[in-house]
Structure formats: C-alpha cells, structure tokens
Amino acid sequence: MTRDDVGPDLRKVTKVTNTLLADESSGRLADCLRGAREFLLFYDWCREIREEYLGLYVDGIIGVFLFQISPSRVDVDEWVWVIVGDLPPAYLTCEDCPNPATALDGYIGAMSEWVEAASTGRSVAELIPVNVPATPVNAEKLRRRLEFLDERVLADYRSDLS
C-alpha cells in the first residue's frame, strides 16, 4: 500500500462547518475542535489544515477529529486523526484507522500500552507521548478513563471496528 492509498472513510465523518458548530449550544464542540487544531499545528510536519471533519464527539469527554493537512515533509500522511478531550491528546494516521471508531480503538490501545509500562515502572520512551509523568498514579487515572471510553463510548461503534 502506498501513502496515496491510505485514506479515511469519509462516509463515517461530518465535515466541520459553521452550521455544525453553531448547532452546538454549549460551544464546547468548538472549544474541543480548537484544541485539536492547536495540538496538530504544534507539529512542524503540519504546514496547514486543509479540511476538518468531526468523527465522534461526547460532550466534555472526547472529540475524534479527522484533518486533511498539507504536510511539510513527504514522509507525512495528509490525513490525520486527532483525539482530544478529558485525556491526553494524540494523533494517529489513517493507515490502520479508516474510521472514527478504529481511530478511538487505536488510541485506547496505544494509551493502554503506556498505562501498562507506567504502572510497572518500565520506560515509556518508545510509546505514544502522554503529557503527564509516567507514574503508577497517573497510569491508574488514565486506565480508568480508557476503560470508560471502551465500555461506554466505543461500545456503541463496535460494528465499525470490523
């Protein structure tokens, strides 16, 4: 599979528009999207964001966004998932995550590896970056959030995982 072959299933996402953001009365979706944009634009490999899509959103808990970017390097995919919310932010490529459910599942899996390493005192240097110290206490806090995401959020999207 070449980099050009890697792409998301756009039938499973909603293009971000002003109307979509205006329909969200609390404004927290817009705040979540802003956080995802800032997280993505922090990286020098992201020159600009070309398109934005909402994949999955649970108010005050999690937002799964899909971005089409203009990469600043040839080794960077143009499609990137960004997961933000009441948990450590992260990005994932679409190579193994064609839809929001698989992106969230990939996030949970990668963060679970971090939890396992941090709870046992192993190095997290080669794992997904997490914006807190790798301590057993932080690992337990994240483990509980991941468990909630898996049991209460991802459970509603199991059919999209196969």
C-alpha positions as a Markdown table, in Angstrom:
| # | Residue | x | y | z |
|---|---|---|---|---|
| 1 | Met | 0.0 | 0.0 | 0.0 |
| 2 | Thr | 1.4 | 3.4 | -0.9 |
| 3 | Arg | 0.9 | 6.6 | 1.1 |
| 4 | Asp | -1.6 | 7.8 | -1.5 |
| 5 | Asp | -3.7 | 4.7 | -1.0 |
| 6 | Val | -4.1 | 5.5 | 2.7 |
| 7 | Gly | -7.3 | 7.4 | 3.3 |
| 8 | Pro | -10.3 | 7.5 | 5.7 |
| 9 | Asp | -13.9 | 6.5 | 5.1 |
| 10 | Leu | -15.5 | 10.0 | 4.7 |
| 11 | Arg | -18.9 | 8.4 | 5.0 |
| 12 | Lys | -18.3 | 8.0 | 8.7 |
| 13 | Val | -17.4 | 11.6 | 9.4 |
| 14 | Thr | -19.2 | 15.0 | 9.2 |
| 15 | Lys | -17.5 | 18.0 | 7.6 |
| 16 | Val | -16.9 | 20.8 | 10.1 |
| 17 | Thr | -19.0 | 23.8 | 9.1 |
| 18 | Asn | -20.1 | 27.0 | 10.8 |
| 19 | Thr | -23.6 | 25.5 | 10.9 |
| 20 | Leu | -22.3 | 22.4 | 12.7 |
| 21 | Leu | -20.5 | 24.5 | 15.3 |
| 22 | Ala | -23.5 | 26.8 | 15.7 |
| 23 | Asp | -25.8 | 23.9 | 16.4 |
| 24 | Glu | -23.7 | 23.0 | 19.4 |
| 25 | Ser | -25.3 | 25.3 | 22.0 |
| 26 | Ser | -22.7 | 24.9 | 24.7 |
| 27 | Gly | -19.8 | 25.9 | 22.4 |
| 28 | Arg | -17.8 | 23.0 | 23.8 |
| 29 | Leu | -17.5 | 21.3 | 20.5 |
| 30 | Ala | -15.9 | 24.5 | 19.1 |
| 31 | Asp | -13.5 | 24.5 | 22.0 |
| 32 | Cys | -12.7 | 20.9 | 21.5 |
| 33 | Leu | -12.0 | 21.5 | 17.8 |
| 34 | Arg | -9.8 | 24.5 | 18.6 |
| 35 | Gly | -7.8 | 22.3 | 21.0 |
| 36 | Ala | -7.4 | 19.6 | 18.2 |
| 37 | Arg | -6.3 | 22.3 | 15.7 |
| 38 | Glu | -3.7 | 23.7 | 18.2 |
| 39 | Phe | -2.4 | 20.3 | 19.0 |
| 40 | Leu | -2.0 | 19.4 | 15.3 |
| 41 | Leu | -0.4 | 22.7 | 14.3 |
| 42 | Phe | 2.1 | 22.4 | 17.1 |
| 43 | Tyr | 4.0 | 19.9 | 15.0 |
| 44 | Asp | 6.3 | 21.2 | 12.3 |
| 45 | Trp | 5.3 | 18.5 | 9.9 |
| 46 | Cys | 1.8 | 20.1 | 9.6 |
| 47 | Arg | 2.1 | 23.1 | 7.4 |
| 48 | Glu | -1.6 | 23.8 | 7.4 |
| 49 | Ile | -5.0 | 22.3 | 7.8 |
| 50 | Arg | -7.0 | 22.0 | 4.6 |
| 51 | Glu | -10.2 | 20.2 | 5.7 |
| 52 | Glu | -11.7 | 19.3 | 9.1 |
| 53 | Tyr | -14.2 | 16.6 | 9.9 |
| 54 | Leu | -15.9 | 15.5 | 13.1 |
| 55 | Gly | -15.8 | 11.8 | 13.6 |
| 56 | Leu | -17.1 | 11.3 | 17.1 |
| 57 | Tyr | -17.9 | 13.6 | 20.0 |
| 58 | Val | -19.1 | 13.1 | 23.6 |
| 59 | Asp | -19.6 | 16.5 | 25.3 |
| 60 | Gly | -17.0 | 17.2 | 27.9 |
| 61 | Ile | -15.3 | 13.8 | 27.4 |
| 62 | Ile | -13.8 | 13.2 | 23.9 |
| 63 | Gly | -13.6 | 14.5 | 20.4 |
| 64 | Val | -12.3 | 12.5 | 17.5 |
| 65 | Phe | -11.5 | 14.7 | 14.6 |
| 66 | Leu | -10.1 | 14.0 | 11.1 |
| 67 | Phe | -7.9 | 16.5 | 9.4 |
| 68 | Gln | -6.6 | 16.7 | 5.9 |
| 69 | Ile | -3.4 | 18.6 | 6.1 |
| 70 | Ser | -0.7 | 20.0 | 3.9 |
| 71 | Pro | 2.4 | 18.2 | 5.2 |
| 72 | Ser | 5.7 | 19.9 | 5.3 |
| 73 | Arg | 7.5 | 16.6 | 4.6 |
| 74 | Val | 7.0 | 13.8 | 2.1 |
| 75 | Asp | 7.0 | 11.1 | 4.7 |
| 76 | Val | 3.9 | 12.5 | 6.5 |
| 77 | Asp | 0.4 | 11.4 | 5.6 |
| 78 | Glu | -2.1 | 14.0 | 4.5 |
| 79 | Trp | -4.9 | 12.5 | 6.6 |
| 80 | Val | -4.6 | 12.5 | 10.4 |
| 81 | Trp | -6.9 | 11.7 | 13.3 |
| 82 | Val | -6.6 | 13.9 | 16.4 |
| 83 | Ile | -8.2 | 12.7 | 19.7 |
| 84 | Val | -8.7 | 15.4 | 22.4 |
| 85 | Gly | -10.8 | 15.8 | 25.5 |
| 86 | Asp | -10.6 | 15.0 | 29.1 |
| 87 | Leu | -7.5 | 12.8 | 28.5 |
| 88 | Pro | -4.1 | 13.2 | 26.8 |
| 89 | Pro | -4.3 | 14.4 | 23.2 |
| 90 | Ala | -2.8 | 12.2 | 20.4 |
| 91 | Tyr | -2.7 | 11.9 | 16.7 |
| 92 | Leu | -3.0 | 8.7 | 14.6 |
| 93 | Thr | -2.6 | 8.2 | 10.9 |
| 94 | Cys | -5.4 | 6.6 | 8.8 |
| 95 | Glu | -3.3 | 3.7 | 7.7 |
| 96 | Asp | -4.8 | 1.4 | 10.3 |
| 97 | Cys | -7.7 | 3.6 | 11.3 |
| 98 | Pro | -10.1 | 4.2 | 8.4 |
| 99 | Asn | -13.0 | 5.5 | 10.5 |
| 100 | Pro | -13.6 | 7.2 | 13.9 |
| 101 | Ala | -14.2 | 4.0 | 15.8 |
| 102 | Thr | -11.0 | 2.4 | 14.6 |
| 103 | Ala | -9.1 | 5.7 | 15.5 |
| 104 | Leu | -10.6 | 5.6 | 19.0 |
| 105 | Asp | -9.8 | 1.9 | 19.3 |
| 106 | Gly | -6.2 | 2.6 | 18.2 |
| 107 | Tyr | -6.0 | 5.5 | 20.7 |
| 108 | Ile | -7.2 | 3.2 | 23.5 |
| 109 | Gly | -4.7 | 0.5 | 22.5 |
| 110 | Ala | -1.7 | 2.9 | 22.3 |
| 111 | Met | -2.6 | 4.6 | 25.6 |
| 112 | Ser | -3.1 | 1.2 | 27.3 |
| 113 | Glu | 0.4 | 0.2 | 26.4 |
| 114 | Trp | 1.6 | 3.5 | 28.1 |
| 115 | Val | -0.6 | 2.7 | 31.1 |
| 116 | Glu | 0.9 | -0.8 | 31.4 |
| 117 | Ala | 4.5 | 0.5 | 31.2 |
| 118 | Ala | 4.0 | 3.4 | 33.5 |
| 119 | Ser | 2.2 | 1.3 | 36.1 |
| 120 | Thr | 5.1 | -1.2 | 36.2 |
| 121 | Gly | 7.9 | 1.3 | 36.0 |
| 122 | Arg | 9.1 | 0.4 | 32.5 |
| 123 | Ser | 10.3 | 3.0 | 30.0 |
| 124 | Val | 7.6 | 4.9 | 28.0 |
| 125 | Ala | 10.2 | 6.5 | 25.7 |
| 126 | Glu | 9.2 | 4.5 | 22.7 |
| 127 | Leu | 5.4 | 4.7 | 23.3 |
| 128 | Ile | 2.8 | 7.2 | 22.4 |
| 129 | Pro | 3.6 | 10.5 | 24.1 |
| 130 | Val | 1.5 | 11.4 | 27.2 |
| 131 | Asn | 1.6 | 14.8 | 28.7 |
| 132 | Val | 2.0 | 13.7 | 32.3 |
| 133 | Pro | 4.8 | 11.9 | 34.2 |
| 134 | Ala | 4.8 | 8.1 | 33.8 |
| 135 | Thr | 3.8 | 7.2 | 37.4 |
| 136 | Pro | 1.6 | 4.5 | 38.7 |
| 137 | Val | -0.9 | 7.1 | 39.9 |
| 138 | Asn | -1.2 | 8.8 | 36.5 |
| 139 | Ala | -1.4 | 5.3 | 34.9 |
| 140 | Glu | -4.3 | 4.4 | 37.1 |
| 141 | Lys | -6.1 | 7.6 | 36.3 |
| 142 | Leu | -5.7 | 7.1 | 32.6 |
| 143 | Arg | -6.6 | 3.4 | 32.8 |
| 144 | Arg | -10.0 | 4.4 | 34.3 |
| 145 | Arg | -10.6 | 6.9 | 31.5 |
| 146 | Leu | -9.7 | 4.4 | 28.9 |
| 147 | Glu | -11.9 | 1.8 | 30.4 |
| 148 | Phe | -14.8 | 4.3 | 30.3 |
| 149 | Leu | -14.1 | 5.1 | 26.7 |
| 150 | Asp | -14.0 | 1.4 | 25.8 |
| 151 | Glu | -17.1 | 0.4 | 27.7 |
| 152 | Arg | -19.3 | 3.4 | 27.3 |
| 153 | Val | -18.3 | 5.2 | 24.1 |
| 154 | Leu | -16.6 | 2.7 | 21.8 |
| 155 | Ala | -19.2 | 0.0 | 22.6 |
| 156 | Asp | -21.7 | 2.0 | 20.5 |
| 157 | Tyr | -19.5 | 1.7 | 17.5 |
| 158 | Arg | -18.4 | -2.0 | 17.6 |
| 159 | Ser | -19.8 | -2.6 | 14.1 |
| 160 | Asp | -17.3 | -0.1 | 12.7 |
| 161 | Leu | -14.4 | -2.0 | 14.1 |
| 162 | Ser | -14.6 | -5.0 | 11.7 |
